[in-house]
Amino acid sequence: RPVVGAHTCAADTSIWPYGTLFYVEGFGLVEVMDTGGAVKGSNRLDICLVTSRSKALQMGINYRNVWLVEK
């Protein structure tokens, strides 16, 4: 499936398999559709921001409340 900005996220798929849904404060629903080399552990997600790389770098690391919707 295609990457969708602010909906696609990368996660540690040994813990959160592809298709897992989370609700992320400030973003809404995100779905695990990718893995990331630095995304390790159960408490890290990397949300895709398709708008631009500079926007993603400007946003940096954020800490948000996250709820598991469906695994």
N, CA, C and O atoms as a Tinker XYZ file with bonds, in Angstrom:
   284  protein
     1  N      0.834000   -1.197000    0.000000    73     2
     2  CA     0.000000    0.000000    0.000000    64     1     3
     3  C      0.871000    1.249000    0.000000    63     2     4     5
     4  O      2.002000    1.212000    0.485000    81     3
     5  N      0.367000    2.335000   -0.529000    73     3     6
     6  CA     1.163000    3.564000   -0.584000    64     5     7
     7  C      1.300000    4.211000    0.791000    63     6     8     9
     8  O      0.440000    4.060000    1.659000    81     7
     9  N      2.385000    4.924000    0.963000    73     7    10
    10  CA     2.624000    5.691000    2.187000    64     9    11
    11  C      1.670000    6.882000    2.204000    63    10    12    13
    12  O      1.487000    7.558000    1.191000    81    11
    13  N      1.075000    7.125000    3.348000    73    11    14
    14  CA     0.142000    8.240000    3.510000    64    13    15
    15  C      0.662000    9.120000    4.642000    63    14    16    17
    16  O      0.797000    8.666000    5.778000    81    15
    17  N      0.952000   10.377000    4.327000    73    15    18
    18  CA     1.476000   11.299000    5.327000    64    17    19
    19  C      0.591000   11.403000    6.548000    63    18    20    21
    20  O     -0.631000   11.492000    6.436000    81    19
    21  N      1.216000   11.392000    7.723000    73    19    22
    22  CA     0.553000   11.470000    9.023000    64    21    23
    23  C     -0.397000   10.297000    9.261000    63    22    24    25
    24  O     -1.237000   10.363000   10.158000    81    23
    25  N     -0.279000    9.226000    8.474000    73    23    26
    26  CA    -1.060000    8.009000    8.724000    64    25    27
    27  C     -0.158000    6.788000    8.766000    63    26    28    29
    28  O     -0.444000    5.836000    9.491000    81    27
    29  N      0.916000    6.798000    8.008000    73    27    30
    30  CA     1.850000    5.684000    7.972000    64    29    31
    31  C      2.900000    5.875000    9.058000    63    30    32    33
    32  O      3.411000    6.979000    9.249000    81    31
    33  N      3.222000    4.787000    9.774000    73    31    34
    34  CA     4.308000    4.883000   10.735000    64    33    35
    35  C      5.197000    3.661000   10.640000    63    34    36    37
    36  O      4.785000    2.597000   10.177000    81    35
    37  N      6.421000    3.843000   11.088000    73    35    38
    38  CA     7.369000    2.740000   11.201000    64    37    39
    39  C      7.422000    2.340000   12.674000    63    38    40    41
    40  O      7.333000    3.182000   13.567000    81    39
    41  N      7.569000    1.033000   12.906000    73    39    42
    42  CA     7.653000    0.519000   14.268000    64    41    43
    43  C      8.538000   -0.718000   14.267000    63    42    44    45
    44  O      8.918000   -1.224000   13.211000    81    43
    45  N      8.855000   -1.188000   15.443000    73    43    46
    46  CA     9.605000   -2.438000   15.590000    64    45    47
    47  C      8.616000   -3.571000   15.315000    63    46    48    49
    48  O      7.800000   -3.904000   16.174000    81    47
    49  N      8.685000   -4.159000   14.128000    73    47    50
    50  CA     7.688000   -5.154000   13.722000    64    49    51
    51  C      7.862000   -6.492000   14.426000    63    50    52    53
    52  O      7.032000   -7.384000   14.247000    81    51
    53  N      8.911000   -6.660000   15.218000    73    51    54
    54  CA     8.996000   -7.866000   16.045000    64    53    55
    55  C      8.050000   -7.748000   17.240000    63    54    56    57
    56  O      7.734000   -8.744000   17.891000    81    55
    57  N      7.602000   -6.521000   17.524000    73    55    58
    58  CA     6.651000   -6.270000   18.614000    64    57    59
    59  C      5.291000   -5.862000   18.058000    63    58    60    61
    60  O      4.257000   -6.382000   18.476000    81    59
    61  N      5.304000   -4.929000   17.115000    73    59    62
    62  CA     4.073000   -4.397000   16.512000    64    61    63
    63  C      4.045000   -4.802000   15.044000    63    62    64    65
    64  O      4.733000   -4.185000   14.231000    81    63
    65  N      3.271000   -5.820000   14.682000    73    63    66
    66  CA     3.254000   -6.280000   13.287000    64    65    67
    67  C      2.629000   -5.265000   12.339000    63    66    68    69
    68  O      1.898000   -4.366000   12.756000    81    67
    69  N      2.935000   -5.431000   11.048000    73    67    70
    70  CA     2.317000   -4.590000   10.027000    64    69    71
    71  C      0.802000   -4.606000   10.213000    63    70    72    73
    72  O      0.213000   -5.650000   10.492000    81    71
    73  N      0.183000   -3.444000   10.057000    73    71    74
    74  CA    -1.268000   -3.337000   10.193000    64    73    75
    75  C     -1.724000   -2.917000   11.583000    63    74    76    77
    76  O     -2.896000   -2.590000   11.769000    81    75
    77  N     -0.818000   -2.920000   12.570000    73    75    78
    78  CA    -1.191000   -2.479000   13.914000    64    77    79
    79  C     -1.613000   -1.015000   13.853000    63    78    80    81
    80  O     -0.960000   -0.196000   13.206000    81    79
    81  N     -2.704000   -0.700000   14.528000    73    79    82
    82  CA    -3.231000    0.676000   14.554000    64    81    83
    83  C     -3.021000    1.300000   15.923000    63    82    84    85
    84  O     -3.254000    0.674000   16.957000    81    83
    85  N     -2.578000    2.538000   15.902000    73    83    86
    86  CA    -2.418000    3.331000   17.115000    64    85    87
    87  C     -3.172000    4.638000   16.944000    63    86    88    89
    88  O     -3.328000    5.131000   15.827000    81    87
    89  N     -3.639000    5.197000   18.051000    73    87    90
    90  CA    -4.140000    6.564000   18.053000    64    89    91
    91  C     -3.051000    7.405000   18.708000    63    90    92    93
    92  O     -2.691000    7.161000   19.859000    81    91
    93  N     -2.524000    8.394000   17.988000    73    91    94
    94  CA    -1.447000    9.248000   18.484000    64    93    95
    95  C     -1.996000   10.655000   18.682000    63    94    96    97
    96  O     -2.531000   11.271000   17.760000    81    95
    97  N     -1.850000   11.140000   19.898000    73    95    98
    98  CA    -2.297000   12.486000   20.243000    64    97    99
    99  C     -1.718000   13.499000   19.250000    63    98   100   101
   100  O     -0.505000   13.550000   19.044000    81    99
   101  N     -2.581000   14.294000   18.644000    73    99   102
   102  CA    -2.145000   15.320000   17.705000    64   101   103
   103  C     -2.053000   14.843000   16.262000    63   102   104   105
   104  O     -1.911000   15.664000   15.356000    81   103
   105  N     -2.132000   13.538000   16.025000    73   103   106
   106  CA    -2.066000   12.992000   14.668000    64   105   107
   107  C     -3.313000   12.199000   14.304000    63   106   108   109
   108  O     -3.730000   12.204000   13.146000    81   107
   109  N     -3.909000   11.525000   15.264000    73   107   110
   110  CA    -5.034000   10.638000   14.989000    64   109   111
   111  C     -4.540000    9.224000   14.769000    63   110   112   113
   112  O     -3.538000    8.808000   15.350000    81   111
   113  N     -5.250000    8.486000   13.924000    73   111   114
   114  CA    -4.906000    7.089000   13.672000    64   113   115
   115  C     -3.670000    6.967000   12.801000    63   114   116   117
   116  O     -3.549000    7.650000   11.784000    81   115
   117  N     -2.752000    6.098000   13.198000    73   115   118
   118  CA    -1.594000    5.761000   12.386000    64   117   119
   119  C     -1.499000    4.243000   12.315000    63   118   120   121
   120  O     -1.898000    3.535000   13.240000    81   119
   121  N     -0.964000    3.760000   11.200000    73   119   122
   122  CA    -0.861000    2.323000   10.962000    64   121   123
   123  C      0.589000    1.941000   10.709000    63   122   124   125
   124  O      1.304000    2.628000    9.980000    81   123
   125  N      1.014000    0.843000   11.316000    73   123   126
   126  CA     2.360000    0.343000   11.075000    64   125   127
   127  C      2.416000   -0.214000    9.660000    63   126   128   129
   128  O      1.775000   -1.216000    9.346000    81   127
   129  N      3.199000    0.457000    8.805000    73   127   130
   130  CA     3.336000    0.045000    7.411000    64   129   131
   131  C      4.798000   -0.001000    6.990000    63   130   132   133
   132  O      5.104000   -0.187000    5.812000    81   131
   133  N      5.712000    0.169000    7.965000    73   131   134
   134  CA     7.130000    0.258000    7.637000    64   133   135
   135  C      7.941000   -0.118000    8.866000    63   134   136   137
   136  O      7.435000   -0.118000    9.988000    81   135
   137  N      9.210000   -0.439000    8.634000    73   135   138
   138  CA    10.159000   -0.624000    9.725000    64   137   139
   139  C     11.187000    0.487000    9.614000    63   138   140   141
   140  O     11.388000    1.058000    8.542000    81   139
   141  N     11.810000    0.777000   10.689000    73   139   142
   142  CA    12.863000    1.780000   10.667000    64   141   143
   143  C     14.087000    1.221000   11.355000    63   142   144   145
   144  O     13.974000    0.567000   12.391000    81   143
   145  N     15.251000    1.468000   10.795000    73   143   146
   146  CA    16.471000    0.941000   11.372000    64   145   147
   147  C     16.696000    1.359000   12.813000    63   146   148   149
   148  O     17.229000    0.583000   13.607000    81   147
   149  N     16.299000    2.575000   13.162000    73   147   150
   150  CA    16.506000    3.081000   14.522000    64   149   151
   151  C     15.258000    2.952000   15.385000    63   150   152   153
   152  O     15.267000    3.363000   16.546000    81   151
   153  N     14.194000    2.392000   14.840000    73   151   154
   154  CA    12.943000    2.260000   15.582000    64   153   155
   155  C     12.947000    0.894000   16.251000    63   154   156   157
   156  O     12.512000   -0.099000   15.667000    81   155
   157  N     13.441000    0.857000   17.477000    73   155   158
   158  CA    13.551000   -0.388000   18.237000    64   157   159
   159  C     12.822000   -0.248000   19.555000    63   158   160   161
   160  O     12.898000    0.792000   20.208000    81   159
   161  N     12.119000   -1.293000   19.943000    73   159   162
   162  CA    11.411000   -1.303000   21.220000    64   161   163
   163  C      9.936000   -1.000000   21.067000    63   162   164   165
   164  O      9.464000   -0.597000   20.005000    81   163
   165  N      9.227000   -1.207000   22.159000    73   163   166
   166  CA     7.769000   -1.078000   22.127000    64   165   167
   167  C      7.278000    0.353000   22.276000    63   166   168   169
   168  O      6.092000    0.619000   22.082000    81   167
   169  N      8.161000    1.274000   22.614000    73   167   170
   170  CA     7.707000    2.644000   22.885000    64   169   171
   171  C      8.201000    3.662000   21.864000    63   170   172   173
   172  O      8.330000    4.844000   22.184000    81   171
   173  N      8.480000    3.217000   20.632000    73   171   174
   174  CA     8.949000    4.142000   19.591000    64   173   175
   175  C      8.163000    3.950000   18.307000    63   174   176   177
   176  O      7.949000    2.825000   17.858000    81   175
   177  N      7.740000    5.051000   17.727000    73   175   178
   178  CA     7.112000    5.067000   16.406000    64   177   179
   179  C      7.765000    6.184000   15.610000    63   178   180   181
   180  O      8.224000    7.177000   16.174000    81   179
   181  N      7.802000    6.017000   14.311000    73   179   182
   182  CA     8.295000    7.065000   13.416000    64   181   183
   183  C      7.175000    7.365000   12.434000    63   182   184   185
   184  O      6.916000    6.578000   11.524000    81   183
   185  N      6.517000    8.488000   12.613000    73   183   186
   186  CA     5.372000    8.850000   11.779000    64   185   187
   187  C      5.867000    9.546000   10.525000    63   186   188   189
   188  O      6.659000   10.485000   10.593000    81   187
   189  N      5.394000    9.078000    9.380000    73   187   190
   190  CA     5.794000    9.634000    8.092000    64   189   191
   191  C      5.134000   10.996000    7.892000    63   190   192   193
   192  O      3.920000   11.143000    8.031000    81   191
   193  N      5.966000   11.990000    7.562000    73   191   194
   194  CA     5.469000   13.320000    7.209000    64   193   195
   195  C      5.864000   13.568000    5.768000    63   194   196   197
   196  O      6.980000   14.011000    5.497000    81   195
   197  N      4.966000   13.288000    4.846000    73   195   198
   198  CA     5.267000   13.347000    3.418000    64   197   199
   199  C      5.476000   14.772000    2.929000    63   198   200   201
   200  O      6.090000   14.971000    1.882000    81   199
   201  N      4.993000   15.749000    3.642000    73   199   202
   202  CA     5.042000   17.111000    3.135000    64   201   203
   203  C      6.454000   17.531000    2.743000    63   202   204   205
   204  O      6.656000   18.076000    1.657000    81   203
   205  N      7.438000   17.283000    3.616000    73   203   206
   206  CA     8.821000   17.588000    3.254000    64   205   207
   207  C      9.778000   17.078000    4.322000    63   206   208   209
   208  O      9.418000   16.930000    5.489000    81   207
   209  N     11.001000   16.815000    3.890000    73   207   210
   210  CA    12.034000   16.385000    4.834000    64   209   211
   211  C     12.353000   17.518000    5.808000    63   210   212   213
   212  O     12.570000   17.273000    6.994000    81   211
   213  N     12.381000   18.739000    5.319000    73   211   214
   214  CA    12.706000   19.867000    6.197000    64   213   215
   215  C     11.655000   20.029000    7.297000    63   214   216   217
   216  O     11.990000   20.374000    8.431000    81   215
   217  N     10.394000   19.784000    6.967000    73   215   218
   218  CA     9.322000   19.854000    7.970000    64   217   219
   219  C      9.523000   18.777000    9.029000    63   218   220   221
   220  O      9.343000   19.032000   10.220000    81   219
   221  N      9.896000   17.571000    8.596000    73   219   222
   222  CA    10.129000   16.474000    9.534000    64   221   223
   223  C     11.304000   16.799000   10.452000    63   222   224   225
   224  O     11.233000   16.559000   11.658000    81   223
   225  N     12.383000   17.343000    9.891000    73   223   226
   226  CA    13.544000   17.695000   10.698000    64   225   227
   227  C     13.222000   18.833000   11.667000    63   226   228   229
   228  O     13.700000   18.852000   12.801000    81   227
   229  N     12.410000   19.774000   11.207000    73   227   230
   230  CA    11.994000   20.891000   12.051000    64   229   231
   231  C     11.156000   20.378000   13.223000    63   230   232   233
   232  O     11.277000   20.879000   14.341000    81   231
   233  N     10.314000   19.390000   12.970000    73   231   234
   234  CA     9.460000   18.837000   14.012000    64   233   235
   235  C     10.292000   18.073000   15.045000    63   234   236   237
   236  O      9.999000   18.126000   16.240000    81   235
   237  N     11.320000   17.368000   14.591000    73   235   238
   238  CA    12.216000   16.663000   15.510000    64   237   239
   239  C     11.537000   15.533000   16.259000    63   238   240   241
   240  O     10.565000   14.945000   15.785000    81   239
   241  N     12.062000   15.244000   17.424000    73   239   242
   242  CA    11.514000   14.183000   18.272000    64   241   243
   243  C     10.429000   14.776000   19.143000    63   242   244   245
   244  O     10.611000   15.828000   19.757000    81   243
   245  N      9.297000   14.092000   19.192000    73   243   246
   246  CA     8.166000   14.513000   20.016000    64   245   247
   247  C      7.756000   13.369000   20.921000    63   246   248   249
   248  O      7.912000   12.199000   20.574000    81   247
   249  N      7.240000   13.711000   22.062000    73   247   250
   250  CA     6.691000   12.723000   22.984000    64   249   251
   251  C      5.194000   12.967000   23.044000    63   250   252   253
   252  O      4.745000   14.060000   23.390000    81   251
   253  N      4.425000   11.940000   22.704000    73   251   254
   254  CA     2.961000   12.059000   22.642000    64   253   255
   255  C      2.322000   10.900000   23.389000    63   254   256   257
   256  O      2.938000    9.849000   23.571000    81   255
   257  N      1.087000   11.099000   23.819000    73   255   258
   258  CA     0.296000    9.987000   24.341000    64   257   259
   259  C     -0.125000    9.129000   23.164000    63   258   260   261
   260  O     -0.543000    9.638000   22.124000    81   259
   261  N     -0.011000    7.818000   23.339000    73   259   262
   262  CA    -0.334000    6.865000   22.270000    64   261   263
   263  C     -1.194000    5.756000   22.853000    63   262   264   265
   264  O     -0.920000    5.249000   23.941000    81   263
   265  N     -2.245000    5.383000   22.113000    73   263   266
   266  CA    -3.109000    4.287000   22.508000    64   265   267
   267  C     -3.124000    3.226000   21.429000    63   266   268   269
   268  O     -3.243000    3.535000   20.244000    81   267
   269  N     -3.003000    1.974000   21.840000    73   267   270
   270  CA    -3.121000    0.854000   20.926000    64   269   271
   271  C     -4.592000    0.678000   20.568000    63   270   272   273
   272  O     -5.436000    0.547000   21.454000    81   271
   273  N     -4.900000    0.675000   19.276000    73   271   274
   274  CA    -6.283000    0.514000   18.826000    64   273   275
   275  C     -6.516000   -0.941000   18.434000    63   274   276   277
   276  O     -7.507000   -1.544000   18.846000    81   275
   277  N     -5.603000   -1.508000   17.635000    73   275   278
   278  CA    -5.794000   -2.879000   17.146000    64   277   279
   279  C     -4.446000   -3.464000   16.782000    63   278   280   281
   280  O     -3.645000   -2.828000   16.098000    81   279
   281  N     -4.201000   -4.683000   17.245000    73   279   282
   282  CA    -2.951000   -5.371000   16.916000    64   281   283
   283  C     -3.255000   -6.582000   16.081000    63   282   284
   284  O     -2.341000   -7.309000   15.692000    81   283
